[in-house]
């Protein structure tokens, strides 16, 4: 069994929230691993680096990601009579090899993308990594200067803050090989403004009951500045305390409590420096203008400020 739809990205654009909402629908089956990343990593040795070091990154990826087709099929063995079967790996939009692999294995799959203002997305990703203690550089503009060296040294894609935001080039790869009716593109603004309306649109796209009302009240995978480093370590980092408690608390309750505690433990992040914002706006300008034509949406707000 393989999925018949995928949430392909973009990272830090609401894909975790969408995964949670879809997972509530009785006619939808979502893989228990939210981001198996199979179509980006098939046959990979997971030989990535990062701030934590190559070996630590590799061990973490081996626990979380799937690189062989049989392991990927196993994620969907629990499917019974669900009409829509899917998973959400936002790296698929960024990874250049994913579209061809998806076309090979599941050529009729429906593909869902959520795109966020690339400047805001990049800064949010930086704050997320600072929140989790995985970004050693405290100034966002300095991480942008380090990005190309990091990519050259095989740092895992989560640190590719700027490069992840060139959506036109990434989405074009999908439009070139899939029928356009298979692709549904949303904006992060859609999710923020009216999550229920957006998720019902997703339900219609997937051919399941669009009258179903999921609980869209919780925020997932939020970014911010930790109030307390010790509490941050307990909530956001992998540690023995979390490993001990995890099997003792039902998954649904664990997710609700975890998200609530995480939100309360974070302070609002400082705004992005205006000069950095202006610089990134110009970096993305041409890509945004091309993207407008590709998806038929007004993206002028992404070019302001």
Order of alpha helices (4+ residues) and beta strands (2+ residues): beta-alpha-beta-alpha-alpha-alpha-beta-alpha-alpha-beta-alpha-alpha-alpha-beta-alpha-alpha-beta-alpha-alpha-alpha-beta-alpha
